[in-house]
């Protein structure tokens, strides 16, 4: 296969896999959805491909991969919100981080790992999202303490 066609297919696969994770997040009403995860995976794949092939083969993809992980950490940190005694956005930040890893794996030609990571991520989001929802619902059914010490129902 032509090298250029293979690189474009790698980018397409990275965007698709990242978009699948984003679609799950969007379905759950989270702020970082399909477009965000697609772009993160696609951007990570592109940066890795450019570092490997863009400079006449003299680039160091390992160094670029390390910088992608650091940069995505900053994006993920922006998704995390702390509100008094609760933290929101950790799963979204982790999803963005995983999407970048999927993009890098795809760019490196590690298709099986990229697809397996996507499937495992979706299973984890679905299974643990469902159990988390059940636990939150159980907690909201409990009587709550009022400031005057009485319990509400």
N, C-alpha and C positions, 0 to 999 in steps of 0.2 A: 504494500500500500504506500502511496505517496506520503512522505513525511509531513507535508503541510496538511493534508487531509486528516491524517492521524491526530495531529495537534488540535485541529478544529473539532474533531470528534471527542477528544479528551475534554476540551472546554465545554462542549455541549453536554457531555455526561456529568461533568462537575456541576454545571448550572442546574441540570435536571435533578440530581441527587440532593443538592442543597435546597432546591425549590420544594422537594417532597417534605423535607423536615419543616421548612417554613410554612407549607400548606397546613400541616398539623397544628402549628402554633397559631396560624391565622384562624383556623377553624375553632380554636379555643378562645379566640378574642384577644390574643396577645398583640402588643404593639409591633413587635418585629415578626413579620410574617413571610410570605412567599418571596416577595421581592427582595427583602433584606437578606434572607438566607441564600437565595439564588445569587445575588451580587457578591456576597462574601465568599461563597465557594468558587464562583467564576473568577473573582479577583485574585484569590489565593492561587488558583490554577494558572492563571495568566502570569502572575509574578514568578512562579516557579518555572514555567516554560521559558519565559524571557531570560531568566538567570541561567538556564541550562543551554539554550540554543541561540539566544539573542546577541551574544558577544563573541561569535566565532568559536564557541566551545570552551572559552576561557573563564566563564563565570563559575561561581561556586554555589550550587543550589542549596547546599547545607546551611550556608550562612544566611541566605535569603529566607529559607524555611524558618530559621530561628527568629528572624526579624518579623516574619508574618505572625508567628505565635505571639510575640511581644505586642505587635500592633493591634492584633485582634483582642488582646487583653484589655487595651484601652477602650475599644469599642464596647466590649462586654461590660466594663466597669460603668460605662455611661447608661447601661440598661438596668443597673441595679439601683433600687431606691430603698432607703431606710426611712421608716415612719414609726417613730416611738419604739414600740417593742416588736415590730414586724419588719421583715425584709422581703421585698418584692423584686422579681426580675432575675433571680439566680438561674432558674431553668432557661430563661430566654438567653442570658449571657452564655450559659453552657452550650446551648444549641448553636449560637453564633460561632463559638469556639470549635465545636465539632464540625460545623459546616466548612470552616476554613481547613480543618484537617482532611475532610473528605475531598475538598478541592485540591489540596496538595497531593494526596494519594492518587487521585485521578491523573493529575499532571505527570506524576512519576511513573504512570503506567501500572499502578497497583490497583487494577480494577476490582479484583475480588475483595480486597480489603475495603475499598471505598463503598462497594455495594453492601458488603456485610455490615459495615459500620452504620450505613443508612438504615438497613433493616433492623439492626439491634437498637438503634436510637429510636426508631418509630415504635418498636415493641415496648421499650422502656417508657417512652412518653405516654403510650396508651395504657399499659398495665399499671404503672405507678401513678399516672394521672387519675385513673379510675379509683384506685385505693385511696389516694390523697383526697379526692372529692368525697368519698364515703366517710372518711375520718373527719373532715371538716363539717360535714352534715351532721354527724353524730355529736360533735362538740356543740354545734349551734342548737341542738335539741335539748341540751342540758339547761337547767335553770341558771340564770345569771344573777350575780350578787348586785344589789343596788347600793348606792352610797350610804343609805340609812341602815344597811345591814340585812334587810329583808331580801328574799329571793323572788325573782320574777319567773314567769312561765311562758 
